[in-house]
């Protein structure tokens, strides 16, 4: 039987974290947004307010709903601020050692009945659950980016995840107005198992000189009706995240078809991570994005 979630903690105030806080608060839940610095938290709250204001302007929500949603979100620079949450969702960088450290510290302050979730887009839920004191109350809740606009959420059970945790997570996702896709605990789950190899192949197409950035993106937008080209999408996701997911696929499935393209590795090593650093396959520092190759 599902447990009703009333208060949600979100670890990490980046794109995914502030997006989850946004939709949870709009759905009437109390939210505690956690990050390591007050500056990041203030920036996230300003972003959430901006996105809510755009929804008001488009008449998606009312001004009253915007104000009430913002009132439901509090921020905390320490994990202690999450101690009374019913559900905590981690949205940290896609590196297993970082996530495991967070879960170890988080479980020390959480109430025993709280559910812990990860927004990981590729890492084994079973392995992450094993780093906690409650593997039966651990689950993958993978939101898509941008969270307010994307309808899908992947739910992934670890080997120990119990039915109550799964049912509660499913009910929580439904309350946010999202649709659930249930995935088995395999590397990259469903969406990224399909999407990231396509992006990686587009980067190989660039690397091998088959086409330039503009040609590759135009080909997929006009020839396959994709709303964004694969290289534009890679920049939006973050090239470091793309590389991390491809590494998980390559290592987890031991198949050479998942080998990350050397050009992707080079861009990440250069610190060209896409939109968030203003340079990736496009340069975003001017009035309009310009291809970098």
C-alpha positions as CSV (number, residue, x, y, z in Angstrom):
1,X,0.0,0.0,0.0
2,X,1.3,3.4,-1.0
3,X,2.2,6.0,1.6
4,X,1.1,9.6,1.0
5,X,4.0,12.0,0.3
6,X,3.5,15.4,1.9
7,X,7.1,16.8,2.1
8,X,9.8,16.3,-0.6
9,X,13.5,16.9,-0.3
10,X,15.5,17.6,-3.4
11,X,19.3,17.4,-3.3
12,X,20.9,19.6,-5.9
13,X,19.5,22.8,-7.3
14,X,20.7,22.5,-10.9
15,X,18.5,22.0,-13.9
16,X,17.0,18.8,-12.7
17,X,16.8,19.8,-9.0
18,X,15.0,23.1,-9.5
19,X,12.7,21.5,-12.1
20,X,11.6,18.8,-9.7
21,X,11.1,21.4,-6.9
22,X,9.0,23.5,-9.3
23,X,6.6,20.7,-10.3
24,X,6.3,19.3,-6.7
25,X,5.5,22.7,-5.3
26,X,2.9,23.3,-8.0
27,X,1.3,20.0,-7.1
28,X,0.8,21.2,-3.5
29,X,3.7,19.5,-1.8
30,X,6.1,21.1,0.6
31,X,9.6,21.1,-0.8
32,X,13.1,21.5,0.8
33,X,15.7,22.3,-1.9
34,X,19.3,21.5,-0.8
35,X,22.6,22.6,-2.2
36,X,26.1,23.3,-0.9
37,X,25.9,27.1,-1.2
38,X,23.4,29.9,-0.6
39,X,24.3,31.5,-3.9
40,X,23.3,28.4,-5.9
41,X,20.0,28.1,-3.9
42,X,19.2,31.8,-4.6
43,X,19.9,31.3,-8.3
44,X,17.7,28.2,-8.4
45,X,14.8,30.1,-6.6
46,X,15.1,32.9,-9.1
47,X,15.0,30.4,-12.0
48,X,11.9,28.7,-10.5
49,X,10.2,32.1,-10.1
50,X,11.1,33.0,-13.7
51,X,9.7,29.7,-15.1
52,X,6.5,30.0,-13.0
53,X,6.0,33.6,-14.2
54,X,6.2,32.4,-17.8
55,X,3.6,29.8,-17.0
56,X,1.4,32.6,-15.7
57,X,2.0,34.7,-18.8
58,X,1.0,31.8,-21.0
59,X,-2.1,31.2,-18.7
60,X,-0.9,27.7,-17.8
61,X,-1.2,28.6,-14.1
62,X,-2.7,31.5,-12.1
63,X,-0.7,34.2,-10.3
64,X,-2.1,32.8,-7.0
65,X,-0.7,29.4,-7.9
66,X,2.7,30.9,-8.6
67,X,2.8,32.6,-5.2
68,X,1.6,29.5,-3.3
69,X,4.2,27.3,-5.1
70,X,7.1,29.6,-4.1
71,X,5.8,29.7,-0.5
72,X,6.0,25.9,-0.4
73,X,9.7,25.8,-1.3
74,X,12.3,26.3,1.4
75,X,16.1,25.9,1.0
76,X,18.8,24.3,3.1
77,X,22.6,24.3,2.8
78,X,22.8,21.2,5.0
79,X,21.3,17.7,4.7
80,X,19.9,18.2,8.2
81,X,17.2,20.3,6.6
82,X,15.8,17.2,5.0
83,X,15.4,15.2,8.2
84,X,11.6,15.3,8.3
85,X,11.0,14.7,4.5
86,X,8.8,11.8,3.4
87,X,10.7,11.4,0.2
88,X,14.2,12.7,-0.8
89,X,15.3,12.8,-4.4
90,X,19.0,13.1,-5.2
91,X,19.9,15.0,-8.4
92,X,23.7,15.3,-8.1
93,X,26.3,14.9,-10.9
94,X,26.1,11.5,-12.7
95,X,29.1,10.0,-10.8
96,X,28.5,7.0,-8.7
97,X,31.0,7.8,-6.0
98,X,29.5,11.2,-5.5
99,X,26.0,9.8,-5.1
100,X,27.1,7.0,-2.7
101,X,28.7,9.6,-0.5
102,X,25.6,11.7,-0.4
103,X,23.4,8.8,0.4
104,X,25.7,7.7,3.3
105,X,25.5,11.2,4.8
106,X,21.7,11.6,4.1
107,X,20.6,8.3,5.8
108,X,22.2,9.4,9.0
109,X,19.8,12.3,9.3
110,X,16.6,10.9,7.7
111,X,13.7,9.5,9.6
112,X,13.6,5.7,9.4
113,X,10.4,5.5,7.3
114,X,11.5,8.0,4.6
115,X,12.0,6.9,1.0
116,X,15.2,7.7,-0.8
117,X,15.3,8.1,-4.6
118,X,17.8,9.0,-7.2
119,X,17.3,10.9,-10.4
120,X,20.2,9.1,-12.0
121,X,19.8,8.6,-15.7
122,X,22.1,5.6,-16.0
123,X,23.6,4.2,-12.8
124,X,22.5,0.9,-11.2
125,X,19.8,1.5,-8.7
126,X,20.7,-1.8,-6.9
127,X,24.3,-0.6,-6.4
128,X,23.2,2.8,-5.2
129,X,20.6,1.3,-2.8
130,X,23.3,-0.9,-1.3
131,X,25.1,2.3,-0.1
132,X,22.1,3.2,2.1
133,X,20.6,1.8,5.3
134,X,17.2,1.2,3.5
135,X,17.6,-0.6,0.2
136,X,14.0,-1.7,0.3
137,X,13.0,2.0,0.5
138,X,15.2,3.1,-2.4
139,X,14.1,3.6,-6.0
140,X,15.1,5.3,-9.2
141,X,12.8,8.2,-10.2
142,X,14.3,9.5,-13.4
143,X,12.7,12.8,-14.6
144,X,13.3,14.1,-18.1
145,X,14.8,17.6,-18.8
146,X,13.2,20.2,-18.7
147,X,11.1,18.7,-15.9
148,X,8.1,21.1,-16.1
149,X,7.7,20.5,-19.8
150,X,8.4,16.8,-20.1
151,X,5.6,14.3,-19.4
152,X,7.6,11.2,-18.8
153,X,9.2,9.8,-15.6
154,X,11.1,6.5,-15.6
155,X,10.6,4.4,-12.4
156,X,13.3,1.8,-11.7
157,X,13.3,-0.7,-8.9
158,X,16.5,-2.1,-7.4
159,X,16.6,-5.8,-6.5
160,X,15.5,-4.9,-2.9
161,X,12.9,-2.2,-3.6
162,X,9.7,-3.2,-1.9
163,X,6.1,-2.9,-3.3
164,X,5.2,-0.1,-0.9
165,X,8.1,2.1,-2.1
166,X,7.2,1.4,-5.8
167,X,3.5,2.1,-5.3
168,X,4.3,5.3,-3.3
169,X,6.7,6.5,-6.0
170,X,4.1,5.8,-8.7
171,X,1.4,7.7,-6.9
172,X,3.8,10.6,-6.3
173,X,4.7,10.8,-10.0
174,X,1.0,10.7,-10.9
175,X,0.3,13.6,-8.5
176,X,2.8,15.7,-10.4
177,X,0.8,15.1,-13.6
178,X,3.5,12.9,-15.2
179,X,3.3,9.5,-17.0
180,X,5.3,6.5,-15.7
181,X,7.4,4.2,-17.8
182,X,8.7,1.3,-15.7
183,X,12.2,0.2,-16.6
184,X,14.3,-2.8,-15.4
185,X,17.6,-1.9,-13.6
186,X,19.9,-2.1,-16.7
187,X,22.5,0.5,-17.6
188,X,20.8,3.8,-18.8
189,X,17.3,2.3,-18.4
190,X,15.0,2.9,-21.4
191,X,15.2,6.5,-22.7
192,X,19.0,7.0,-22.5
193,X,19.7,3.4,-23.6
194,X,18.1,4.5,-26.9
195,X,18.9,8.3,-27.0
196,X,22.5,8.5,-26.0
197,X,23.9,6.0,-28.5
198,X,22.1,8.1,-31.2
199,X,23.8,11.2,-29.9
200,X,27.1,9.5,-29.7
201,X,26.8,8.3,-33.3
202,X,26.0,11.8,-34.4
203,X,29.3,12.9,-32.7
204,X,31.1,10.1,-34.5
205,X,29.5,11.4,-37.8
206,X,31.0,14.8,-37.0
207,X,34.4,13.3,-35.9
208,X,34.7,11.3,-39.1
209,X,33.9,14.3,-41.3
210,X,30.6,12.9,-42.7
211,X,29.0,16.2,-42.0
212,X,29.5,19.4,-40.1
213,X,27.5,20.5,-37.0
214,X,24.8,22.4,-38.9
215,X,24.4,19.6,-41.5
216,X,24.0,16.9,-38.9
217,X,21.5,18.8,-36.9
218,X,19.5,19.9,-39.9
219,X,19.4,16.4,-41.3
220,X,17.8,15.0,-38.1
221,X,15.4,17.9,-37.6
222,X,14.2,18.1,-41.2
223,X,14.7,14.4,-42.2
224,X,13.5,12.7,-39.1
225,X,11.3,15.5,-37.6
226,X,13.3,15.7,-34.4
227,X,12.5,18.9,-32.5
228,X,16.3,19.4,-31.8
229,X,19.3,18.2,-33.7
230,X,21.4,15.6,-31.8
231,X,24.4,17.9,-31.3
232,X,22.1,20.7,-30.1
233,X,20.5,18.3,-27.8
234,X,23.8,17.1,-26.5
235,X,24.7,20.7,-25.6
236,X,21.4,21.1,-23.8
237,X,21.9,17.8,-21.8
238,X,25.5,18.7,-21.0
239,X,28.4,16.9,-22.7
240,X,29.8,15.7,-19.4
241,X,26.5,14.0,-18.6
242,X,26.4,12.5,-22.1
243,X,29.9,11.1,-21.6
244,X,29.1,9.7,-18.2
245,X,26.1,7.8,-19.5
246,X,28.0,6.4,-22.5
247,X,30.8,5.3,-20.1
248,X,28.1,3.5,-17.9
249,X,26.7,1.8,-21.1
250,X,30.2,0.8,-22.3
251,X,31.4,-0.5,-19.0
252,X,28.1,-2.1,-18.0
253,X,27.3,-3.9,-21.2
254,X,30.8,-4.5,-22.4
255,X,29.9,-3.8,-26.0
256,X,32.2,-1.8,-28.3
257,X,29.1,-0.1,-30.0
258,X,28.8,2.0,-26.8
259,X,32.4,3.3,-26.9
260,X,32.2,7.1,-26.3
261,X,33.4,9.1,-29.3
262,X,36.9,10.5,-28.8
263,X,35.6,13.9,-29.9
264,X,33.1,13.9,-27.0
265,X,35.9,13.0,-24.6
266,X,38.0,15.9,-26.0
267,X,35.2,18.5,-25.6
268,X,34.6,17.4,-22.0
269,X,38.4,17.5,-21.2
270,X,38.4,21.1,-22.7
271,X,35.6,22.1,-20.4
272,X,33.3,22.7,-23.3
273,X,30.2,21.1,-21.8
274,X,27.5,22.8,-23.8
275,X,25.0,25.5,-22.8
276,X,26.0,25.5,-19.1
277,X,29.6,26.6,-20.0
278,X,28.6,28.6,-23.1
279,X,30.6,26.4,-25.4
280,X,30.1,22.9,-26.8
281,X,29.2,21.9,-30.3
282,X,27.9,25.4,-30.5
283,X,29.3,28.7,-29.1
284,X,26.6,30.5,-27.1
285,X,28.5,33.6,-26.1
286,X,27.1,35.8,-28.9
287,X,23.6,36.8,-29.9
288,X,23.0,33.5,-31.6
289,X,24.6,30.0,-31.3
290,X,27.5,29.4,-33.7
291,X,28.8,25.9,-34.6
292,X,32.3,25.3,-33.2
293,X,33.2,22.8,-36.0
